[in-house]
Amino acid sequence: MPRSLLSIFDLDKKDIEKLINRSFKLRTLKKSGKSINTLKRKSVGMIFEKLSTRTRISFEVGINELGGQALYTNPADMQLGRGETIADTARVMSSYLDGVIIRTYDHERIIEFERNATVPIINALTNIEHPCQIISDLFTLKDKGLDLERMKLAYIGDGNNVANTLIGAAGIMGFQISVSTPKGFEPDKNVLKEAKNLKNGKIQISNNPKQAVKNADVLYTDVWISMGQENDSRKKEQIFKPYQINRALLSKARPKALVMHCLPAHRGKEISDEVVDGPNSIVFEQAANRLIVGKAILEMCFSD
């Protein structure tokens, strides 16, 4: 049945496994040329307060390929940008649409929107979580032959929404995650607590990137400067220099460790050119899979 996806914690292990298995099926069906109309006659709104390339395009194409219609907007195009409340916007949009995808800054905004909506809502990124990205990443790793329950993933860099969601996924799926950030830039404490309360994954937080990547099957990073934090960029880049994923750091992981980045990459900062374009990198496969997995998520949330 239709449901909202605001947080990785809205899913359990079986939910994630179903999404991954459905993604494999959808990829096979696409290659065979078969059309799927699970969103036929469905209209899906997209409110994007933050810029997007992969998330927006993959969802718009995915909705179209499933037989639905996407309506993209940003607050500047809406009365929401002129002071209409989130609650009123949610009520009105629910009367027109079969679901809404939201990409925003403050996680509380999407919670308030969902609370007042009568249709399912998908979190396309907030300052706390990025669940669609991480579900897609798990599909990518499964596709590369990794055991999602036994792998070790090392996340190096800023303790941002991607790091938070990876921690949540580790708690749900049971894999080992080692997160290394500079002091003061650790992941969200509430997310960490919720993940640890599941008593499933092995979660380690440190300030030592060399220690974090030891025996890692996967190295993952993201931008150091998230959207809306540009004023602090120079100072932050100096603090984060030791946390770049480069050839030297990669050499301390397992010999065939995979490298991931959710993009866009600031080359020469959080990741070096030689790594992002190197043989261990699956960055662009990771990006391509956003379409396939996005369709599985769309079906879960919006199809009858």
C-alpha positions in Angstrom: 0.0 0.0 0.0 1.2 3.6 -0.6 3.3 4.9 2.2 5.6 7.9 3.0 9.4 7.7 3.1 10.8 10.4 5.2 13.6 8.6 6.9 15.7 5.4 6.5 14.2 4.4 9.8 10.8 4.2 8.1 12.0 1.0 6.6 13.1 -2.3 8.1 15.5 -4.9 6.7 12.8 -6.7 4.7 11.6 -3.4 3.2 15.1 -2.6 2.0 15.6 -6.1 0.6 12.3 -5.8 -1.3 13.3 -2.5 -2.8 16.6 -3.9 -3.9 15.0 -7.0 -5.4 12.4 -4.9 -7.2 15.1 -2.7 -8.6 16.8 -5.8 -10.1 13.5 -6.7 -11.7 12.8 -3.2 -13.0 16.3 -3.1 -14.6 15.6 -6.4 -16.3 12.2 -5.3 -17.5 13.7 -2.0 -18.9 16.4 -3.9 -20.8 13.8 -6.2 -22.3 11.8 -3.1 -23.5 8.7 -3.9 -21.6 6.6 -1.0 -20.4 5.5 -0.8 -16.8 2.5 1.4 -15.9 2.4 1.1 -12.1 1.9 4.9 -11.9 -0.6 5.2 -14.7 -2.8 8.2 -14.3 -0.8 9.3 -11.2 0.3 12.9 -10.8 3.4 13.4 -8.6 4.4 16.9 -7.3 8.1 17.7 -6.8 9.0 20.6 -4.5 12.7 21.3 -4.7 14.0 24.1 -2.4 17.5 22.8 -3.1 19.2 22.5 -6.5 19.5 19.0 -7.9 20.8 17.1 -10.9 20.6 13.3 -10.2 17.7 13.3 -7.8 15.4 15.5 -9.9 16.2 13.9 -13.3 16.1 10.3 -12.0 12.7 10.9 -10.4 11.2 12.8 -13.3 12.3 10.1 -15.8 11.3 7.4 -13.4 7.8 8.8 -13.0 7.5 9.1 -16.8 8.7 5.5 -17.4 6.2 4.2 -14.9 3.3 5.9 -16.7 2.9 8.9 -14.4 3.2 12.6 -14.7 5.7 14.7 -12.8 5.1 18.3 -11.8 8.3 20.1 -10.8 8.3 23.4 -8.9 10.3 25.4 -6.4 9.1 27.8 -3.8 9.8 30.8 -6.0 7.0 29.5 -8.3 4.6 28.9 -5.5 2.8 30.9 -2.8 4.9 28.9 -0.4 7.7 31.3 -1.3 5.4 34.3 -0.4 4.5 33.2 3.0 1.8 30.5 2.7 2.2 28.0 5.4 3.6 24.5 4.9 0.4 23.1 6.4 -1.9 25.0 4.0 0.3 24.0 1.0 0.3 20.4 2.0 -3.5 20.3 2.3 -4.0 22.0 -1.1 -1.5 19.9 -3.0 -2.9 16.7 -1.5 -6.2 17.6 -3.2 -4.5 17.7 -6.6 -1.8 15.0 -6.5 -1.2 11.4 -5.7 2.1 12.1 -3.9 4.7 14.7 -3.3 8.5 14.5 -3.4 10.3 17.1 -1.3 13.9 18.3 -1.3 14.5 20.9 1.4 16.9 22.3 3.9 15.3 21.7 7.3 14.1 18.1 8.1 11.3 19.6 10.2 9.7 21.1 7.1 9.1 17.7 5.5 7.8 16.3 8.7 5.3 19.2 9.0 4.3 18.8 5.3 3.7 15.0 5.8 1.7 15.6 9.0 -0.7 17.8 7.1 -0.8 15.9 3.8 -3.3 13.2 2.9 -1.0 11.6 0.2 2.4 9.9 0.6 5.6 12.0 0.8 9.1 11.1 -0.3 12.2 12.7 1.2 14.5 13.6 -1.7 17.0 15.2 0.8 17.0 17.2 4.0 19.8 18.4 6.2 19.4 15.2 8.3 18.8 12.4 5.9 19.0 11.3 2.2 17.2 7.9 2.2 16.7 7.5 -1.5 20.4 7.9 -2.1 21.4 5.3 0.4 18.9 2.7 -0.7 20.3 3.2 -4.2 23.8 2.8 -2.9 22.9 -0.5 -1.2 21.5 -1.7 -4.5 24.8 -0.8 -6.2 26.9 -2.6 -3.6 24.7 -5.7 -3.8 25.0 -5.5 -7.6 28.8 -5.5 -7.2 28.6 -8.7 -5.2 29.0 -7.5 -1.7 27.2 -9.1 1.3 25.2 -6.2 2.8 25.2 -7.8 6.2 28.9 -8.6 6.4 30.7 -5.8 4.6 32.6 -2.9 6.2 31.9 0.6 4.9 34.1 3.5 5.8 32.7 7.0 5.5 35.3 9.8 5.5 34.5 13.5 5.6 31.6 15.6 6.9 29.0 14.0 9.3 26.2 15.2 7.1 22.9 13.8 5.9 24.6 11.1 3.8 26.7 9.9 6.8 23.6 10.0 9.0 21.6 7.8 6.6 24.4 5.3 6.1 24.6 5.0 9.9 20.9 4.3 9.9 21.2 1.7 7.1 24.0 0.0 9.0 21.8 -0.3 12.1 19.0 -1.8 10.0 21.0 -4.1 7.7 23.7 -5.1 10.2 26.8 -4.2 8.3 29.9 -2.5 9.9 30.3 1.2 9.4 33.3 3.3 10.5 32.7 7.1 10.2 35.7 9.4 10.4 35.2 13.2 10.6 37.1 16.1 12.1 36.2 17.0 15.7 33.0 19.0 15.8 31.7 17.6 12.5 30.4 14.2 13.8 27.1 12.8 12.6 23.8 13.7 14.2 23.6 12.3 17.8 19.9 11.4 17.5 20.4 9.4 14.4 23.4 7.7 16.0 21.3 6.8 19.1 18.4 5.4 17.0 20.8 3.3 14.9 22.6 1.9 17.9 19.3 1.1 19.6 18.6 -1.4 16.9 21.5 -3.4 18.2 22.3 -4.8 14.8 25.1 -2.9 13.0 28.6 -2.3 14.2 28.9 1.5 14.3 32.2 3.3 15.0 32.8 7.0 15.1 36.3 8.4 15.1 38.5 11.3 14.0 41.2 9.0 12.5 40.6 8.4 8.7 43.5 5.9 8.4 42.1 3.8 11.2 38.6 4.0 9.8 39.5 2.6 6.4 41.4 -0.4 7.7 39.9 -3.6 6.2 37.1 -1.6 4.6 35.3 -3.1 1.6 33.9 0.3 0.7 35.2 3.9 1.0 32.5 6.6 0.8 32.7 10.3 0.8 30.6 13.4 0.1 31.2 17.1 -0.3 32.7 18.9 2.6 30.6 22.0 2.0 26.8 21.3 1.7 24.4 23.7 0.1 23.8 26.6 2.3 27.2 26.4 4.1 29.2 28.2 1.4 30.2 31.1 3.8 32.3 28.7 5.9 34.0 27.0 2.9 37.6 28.3 3.3 37.9 27.5 7.0 36.2 24.2 6.6 38.4 23.1 3.7 41.5 23.6 5.8 40.1 21.5 8.6 39.1 18.7 6.2 42.3 18.4 4.2 43.5 15.2 6.1 40.1 13.6 5.2 40.5 13.5 1.4 40.0 10.1 -0.2 43.2 9.7 -2.3 45.5 6.9 -3.4 47.4 6.9 -0.1 44.2 6.5 2.0 42.7 4.0 -0.4 45.9 1.8 -0.1 45.1 1.3 3.6 41.7 -0.4 2.8 41.2 -3.8 1.3 43.0 -4.2 -2.0 39.8 -4.2 -4.1 37.9 -1.8 -2.0 35.1 0.1 -3.8 35.0 3.9 -3.8 31.6 5.7 -3.7 30.6 9.4 -3.8 27.0 10.5 -4.2 28.0 13.5 -6.4 28.5 16.2 -7.2 32.2 15.8 -6.5 34.5 18.7 -5.7 37.6 17.1 -7.3 40.8 17.7 -5.5 39.0 18.4 -2.3 37.1 15.5 -0.7 38.3 13.1 -3.4 41.2 13.1 -5.8 40.9 12.8 -9.6 43.0 9.6 -9.6 40.6 7.9 -7.2 37.3 9.1 -8.6 38.4 8.1 -12.1 40.3 5.0 -11.0 39.6 1.3 -11.2 38.1 1.1 -7.7 35.6 3.8 -8.3 31.9 2.9 -8.9 30.8 6.5 -8.6 29.1 6.7 -12.0 27.4 3.3 -11.7 26.2 4.6 -8.4 24.7 7.6 -10.1 23.1 5.6 -12.9 21.3 3.4 -10.4 19.4 6.3 -8.9 16.9 5.9 -11.8 16.3 2.2 -11.3 16.0 2.3 -7.5 14.0 5.5 -7.7 11.4 3.7 -9.6 11.2 1.0 -7.0 10.7 3.7 -4.3 8.1 5.5 -6.4 6.1 2.2 -6.7 6.4 1.6 -3.0 5.1 5.0 -2.1 2.7 5.9 -4.8 1.3 2.8 -6.5 -1.9 1.1 -5.3 
